[in-house]
Amino acid sequence: MHAFQEFRTWATSTSVAERATTTVAGLVVAGLLVWLLVPSPQGTTNAASVSTAATDGGGRSSANPGASALASAPASGGVPSSPGATGGASGATSLVGVQAGPGGSGGAPAVAPSTGQAAAAGVRAGGGTGCVSPPGSARGVSASEIKLAVAVVDVAGPAANGLFGLPSADEQISAYQAVIDDTNKAGGIACRKVVADYYRVNPADQSSMHQQCLDIAQSGVYAVLDAGSYASVTTEPLTCFAQHKVTYFGAYLTPAWQAQQLYPYIFSFGTFENVYRDTAFALRDLGFFEPARGFKKLGYLYHSCDPRKIGVYTTSLHRAGVTDAQIVPYDLGCPAAFASPADLAQAVLKFKQSGVTHVTEAGALGDIANYTKISEQQGFRPKYGLPDEALVQISYGAQRADPNNIAGAIAITDSRNGENTTPGLPLAPGTVRCNAIYAARRLRSTYQEPAGAGNSCSLMWMFRAALEHAPAMDPTTIGLGLQRARSVEFSFPQGPNDFTAARATSGGQFWRALMYRSDCQCWQVTNPSFRPSFR
């Protein structure tokens, strides 16, 4: 999930000593930290997996996470006219109500899937009353079961997740188990019951993460679903799964080049590059760069940890008509967590002296809170146009931006972020379905649970659609299966998607704009219709 991204960026790019030092400082100066980005100084948690099946001969015990988070019933709402028809049991849907966005110099927009796509061989028939499995066999698959690994975030210490605004590991397990039980009740996946082993992963300990990847690979699972434990700007964690031929589904942004390099083993809800590209062209089409609306120069904050991602955004800004002469860059380097206040103050000073009127960022979303506070202190109020890398999800933690400085800011998102704070928007069909699953177990709804609770639903539905449309049980065919599925109805916070392109392993093919309102100190959707991504 996107909310975990910055935490993993820091946790996997710094030394153990630096993590310990930063943690102590962070606890003293908590206001400088994003609620979900604080590291753990404690040691490794070994591959503690808990089986959801009954105890077997190997001594593996049955999970009993408990519904620790009591919930109120999910909010009611009708089916919206925005993208996403009801997914049904297989999760394969077509998109309806998607407005075509202007192509311009951004290239031709993506084409929404058409309705009435015929089911491929091997797709469940009749909503679970009968099914035809893809042919063949594979590791982790028996005649009656398909075995998955589920990675849940477990920052060291019993109260650590809650301290940082994350649901506890038990809450995450409860949500996944609710979705798995619902799936099995409907007939399972590929005519088989889903059995999951849960791995509690401490994202602050990369050596432990690597060992747990090895443990997962050696356990003989068919695939792994990850709510965010292995999110990282480094390639090693995901490369580990691909090297061991374990298909991986992750709930956060991944670098597009990495997913293609490791094809067909890495799947996710979106890519950094797509978000950056859409932001540049969407801001253009919304008039953000028009001189008649006050635009003169663009202040560009960025972390240079991954030059390939930053290069995509810079190139996209140029293609959107913003020239080098109009861009005032400020490279914050590749800090372990956040840029120093002194560096941010220098960026504000440079932008003021250079005549900057508008500001954007890439890879520096964790610095926006401190930047806007310093900017406000210096009496500098530019207009903001920002990519939603995880910006919206962290906006409500301890690292809130200054509400006066960021008022009126525009964020471009590929997700349903902002729906929960925008009055009058009906729940999407996938959100209604996921909320009903959670409510049956007295779990909090997707709007109530922190850090994207609906991702447990969306990951399971994405995996199911891919496998049940695959031509064979061989995991190397899952990429083709997802392409045949065309689209999957996701739950909040994930948005509509189009997997029809060759080698498409990530969602995020549509965007819409959000605006920050100082009266509610929240992001709200400005137009409920999603538009196709730019190419």
N, C-alpha and C positions, 0 to 999 in steps of 0.2 A: 504494500500500500504506500501511496506516496508520502504519507506522514512519517514513515520510518526512514525515508531516504537520507536526510541530512545526518541522522544519528549514525547510520552505517558508514557514511562518507567519512566521518570523523573516526569512528571506532576502528576502522580497518586501515587507516592511513597514518597512525601514530604509534609510538612505542608504548610498552607497558608502563614505564616510569612516567611518561608524559600523561598517559590516561589517569594514573593515580593522582598526579599533581593537579591536573585540570579538574578532576572530580572534587577534590577538597576545596579548590578555589571556587568551583561552581556552586557548592553548597553554601559557601559564605556569601557569594554574590549571585544569588539565584535569579535575580531579575535580569541578568545578562544572558541567561540561557534559555533556549527553546525547551519547552516542557518535555519534549520527547527526545532531545538530543543529548541528554546527560549520560556520560559513560559510566561504566561500572569498574571499580578497582579490584573487585574480587576475582577469584580464580576460575578455573575451567569447570564447567559442568559436563561430565562425560555424557555419552550418548544414552541418556535416560529415556528410553522409549517405553511407552505404555500401550499395550494392545487393547483395541476396542473389542476384540473377540473374547470368548471365554478362555479361562486359563488353559494353556496347552501343556504338552509333555515337557516343553523346554522351560517351564516355570514362568512364562510371561503372563502377567496378570491383566485382568480386565479393567479398563478405565472406569473410574467413577468420579468424574470431575466435580459434579454437583452444580446445580444452577445457582451460583453465588450471587448473580445479579438478578433480582426480581424485577419483573417488567410490568409496565402497564400495557394494555392492548395496543396494537399498532394503530397509528392514525388512519382514519378512513379517507378514501379519495377515489375518484373515478378514474377511468382509463384515459390518459391524455392523448392528444392528437400529435404529440411530438414523437420522435422515432421510437420504434420498438413495439412490434405486435407481440401478443402473448406468446411466450416461448413453448408452452406445453412441456411434455415430459422430456423430450430430447433437447430442448433449449435451442433448437434451430429455428430462426425466425427470419422474416424480412422486415426491412425498415419502411415505415410509412411516415408521411408528413415531413420529410426532410427537405428543407428548402435548398435549392441550388445556389451556391455562392458565386460571386463574380470571379472569373478566372484571371483576367488581366495578365500582367507579367509574372504572376505567381504560377502560371501554368493551369492546366485543366483540372477542375475539381474532381474528386472521386465520385464514382457512380454508385448510388445506393442499390443494394440488392433488390431484385424484382420479387414480387410475390409469386406464390405458386411453384416454388422450386421443388422438383421431385426429390423424394428421399433417395439417398444412395443405398446400395445394397448393404445390409448389415445394420440398418437403422431400426430402432424399436418401432413396432407397429401398435396402434390402438391404445396409446397411453399406458403401457405397461401390461396389458392383457395378453400380449404375445410378443415375441421378439425373434430376430434373426441375428446371431452373433457374427461379427467379422470372422472370416476363416483363419485357421492357423492357431499357433500357440506362441507364448512368450513368457519370459521370466516374470514371476509374480502373478501368474494367471493359472487357475485350475479350472476344472469343469464347472465349479459352483461359486468360486470366489475370485475377486481381483484385489490385490493387496497394494495399498498406497501408504506412503509416508507423509505425515503432515508436520511441518516445522512451525512451532509457535514461539513468539518472542518471550523470553524469560530473563530479564535483566537481573543479575545476581541479587539475592535478598528477597524475603517473602513479601515485602511491601514496596519493592523498587518500581515495578510496573505502574502501580497506582500513583506513586510519588511523581512520576514523569508523565502522567496523563494517559497511560496505556492500560487497556484491560488486562487483568491478571491472566497468567497462563491458563488457569482453570476456566476462566470465562471464555477464553479463546477456544479451548478444547470443547467446552459445552456448546458453543456456537457451531463448530465443525461437526460435532457428533449429532446435533439436531439436524443438520443438512444431510449428513450421511444416512441417518435413520429414515428421513423423509425419502431420500433416493431409493433406499432398499425397499421401503414400503411400496414404492411405485414400480418395483421390478428390478432395481439395481442398475448396473451399467453393463452393457453388452451381455445381457442375460445372466449376470453374475452379481452376487452380493458383494458390496464394498466392505473391506476390512481395513482399518487404518491403524498404523502405529504412530504415536505422537512423540515428537522429539522437541524437548525444551532447549532452545538455543539462546545462548548469551551473545548478542551481537558485538559486545565489546571485546571478545576474546577470539581473535581470528584463528589461532592455532586449534582451539576447541571446535570452531566451526568447520575447519578442514577435516578434523578427525570425525566429526559427526557426519560429514558428507561421505567419508569412507565407510562409516558404520551403516549409513542408509544404503549405500551401493551394495555392501556385502550382505545386507538383510534380505536381498532378493525381491525388493518391491518393484512394481511395474512403473510407478511414477511418483513424484513428490510434489505436493502443494505447499506453497510457502506464503504466509501472510506478510512477510517482510523481513524475516530473520537474516536472509542472505543478500539483502539489497546492498550494493556497493558500487563505487566508481572503479574499483579494481576488478580485473577480469578473473582472478584466481578462483573465488568461490563458485561462480557459475561454470567456469571451465572444468572444475572438479567433477560436477555432475555430468557434463557432456563427455568428458574423457572416459567416464565409467558407464556411458550409454544409459543414463537414467534421465528420463524425460522430466523436465522441470517446468512448473507453472508458478509464476511469481506475481504478486499483487502490487506492482509498483512500476515505475518507469525503468526501462533498460536502454542502454545505448543500442541504436539500430544496427550499427556495424558489428557489434558483438553477437547479437542474435543471429545475424546472417552468417557470421563466421562459424558459429556453433550449430547451425541448422542441421537437423530438425529437432534439436533437444531443448531449446530455450523458448518459452512462451510467456507473454506478459500482457498487461492491460494497455500499455502504451510505450512510446519511446520519447526520449529527450528531444531528438532531432525533429520529430513531428510537431511537438509542442512549440519549439522555437520557430520553426518555419511558419506554422499557423499564426503565431503571435505577430510576426513581422507583417505578414500580408493582411491579417485581420485588422491590425491597427491602421494600416494604410487605408483599407476600405471604410473604416469607421471615421476617417478624417483626422486621425491623431497627428499626422505629419503635415497637415495643411497650414501654410503660412497665414491664411485668412483666419484661422482659429488660434493664432498666437504662436505657432511653432517656429522656432528659430534654430535651436541646436538641441541635440539629444545627448544627455549624459549617460554613459554606458558603463555600469559597474559589472565586473565579472571576476570569477575565480578561474584561474588558468590550469586547473588540475587536469582537465581533459580537453586538450586543444581541438580535437575533432568535433566535439559538441559545440564548442564556442565558435568554431569556424562556420558551422552550419548557420548559426544565428547571425553572425556578421555578414555572411554572404546573402542571407535572406533579407536583411535590412537594406543592403545595396540593391538587390533586385526589387525591393519595394519602393525604391526611389530615394532612399536616404544616402547622401553622398558622404565620402570620407570627411569633407570639409564641414559637414553638419554633425558629425559624430565626435564627441569628446570622450575618449575611453579612459577608464581608470582600472588598471589591473591590480586586484587585491591579492594576487599571488595564489598560493595553494595552502592556506592556513589549515591547521589540524582541525579546527572547528569553525571559529568565526574570525573575521578581520578585527584588528585592534581598534578601540575607539579613536585612537590618534590617527590611524590610517583612514577611517571613515570621515573624520573631521577634515582631513586633508582633501579627501574626495569632494566633500561639500564645498570647501574653499575653492578648489580648482573649477568646479562647475559654475560657481557664482562668478568668478573672475572671467570665465570663458563665455558668459552669456547664455548658459544652458537654460532652456525653458521646460524641457521634458526629460524624464529619466526612465531608463529601463535597466534590467539586470539579466545575467545568465549565470547560473550556478551559485549565486550569492543570495539566495532567498533568505537564508538564516541571518543575514546582515540587515535586512530591510527594516526590522524593528528599531535597531540602534541607529541606523542611518537616518530614519525619519525623525527620531527624537533629537539627534544632533542637528539635523537640518532645520527643525522647528526652533531650536534654541538659537540658531544663527539667523533666524528670520528668512529662511529660504524655502519657498513653497512651490516647487515645480509641479508639473502634471506627470502622473505616473502611468506607464503602460507596461504591464508585467506578464510574463508567462506563468501559468499555474503549474509549476514543477511540484509543488506541495504547499505553495504559498497560502492557499485558503485554509487548508487543514491546520496549519500551525498558527494561523491568525488569532485563534481563540485561546491559546495557551498563555504562559507567562511572558512569551516573547511577542506581545502585541505591538503593532506599529502605532505611532502617534496618530490618534484619530483625526486631528485637525490637519496635520501635514499630508496625510494620505487620502483625505476626503476627496471623492470624485475620481479616484484612481480606477483604471480599467485593467481587468485581468482576463486573459484568454485561456479558456479551459477546454479540455477534451472530456471532462467528467460531468457529473451531475452536482458537483459542489455548488453551493448557493441555493439549491432547491429547498433545503431545510430552513433557510432564513428568509425566503421570499414568500410573502403572503399570497394565497390564492392559487398556488401551483398544485395540481393534483399529483398524487404519487404515480410513478411509472409502474407498469405491470410487474416488472421484475422486483421492484421494491415491495409492492403489495404481497407478492408471493413469498419473498424472503421474510418479511415481517410476520406473516402468518406462521411460518415454520418456527421462528423464534418464540412467538407468543404461545405456541403449544407447549413450549418448555419453560414458560415464564421467564424468558430472557428479554432483555431490553431491545427495543426496535432499532432499526438501522440509523434513525435520526438521533436516538438517545445514546447509543453506545459510542464511545470515543474511537477515533482512529479507524474509521471505515469498517464497521462490523459486517456490512453486507458483502465484503469480499469473500467470506467463506462460502456464501451462496454462489457468487459469480465464478469463483475458481472451480467449484465442483461442476457447475453447469457448462463452463467452457471446456473442461476436460471431457465431460460426458458427450458433448456435441462433437468434439474432435474424434474421439474413439469410435463412437457409434456411426460416424460417417466414413471412417477409414476403410480402405479396401481389405485390410488384413489386421490381425492382432499385433503384428510386428510394430513396435513403437516408432520405427523410422517412417511409417506411413501416416502418423498422426497429423503431420503438417498438411498432407493432402486431405485428410479428413476434415480439418478445420476449414480448409478452402471450400470443400463441398458443403459444409454446414452453412456457409455464406455469412451468417451473423448469429449472434447469441444475445438473448435478452438478459441483460445484467441488472443487478440490484444497485441502488444507491450505495456508494457514491460513483460507481462506474457509469460511463455514458454509452451511447450507441456505437456500433462497430460495423466494419465491412471487411471480411476476410477473403474476398473473392480473388484478390491479386495472388499471383504465384509467389510461393514462399512467404506468405503473410503469417506471421507468428505473434503479432501484437495488435491490439485494438487502437483506439484513438484516431479514427479516420474522420471525425466530425468535431466541430468546435462551436462555441458560443461565448458571448461576452458577459462578464460580471462587472458590477460597479461597487466600490466601497462607499457606504453611507455612514457618516459620522453620527447621525441621530441614533442608529441602532448599534453602531460600531460593528458592522457586519457587511459581508459581501452578498449582493443580491443579483439575481438573473435579470438582465435588461430586456432580453427577448427569448422566450422559451424555445424557439425553433433552433435546432442545430443546423449548421451548414457544413458541406463537405470540405475536407481538408484541401489545402493547396499543394501542388506538386511542382 
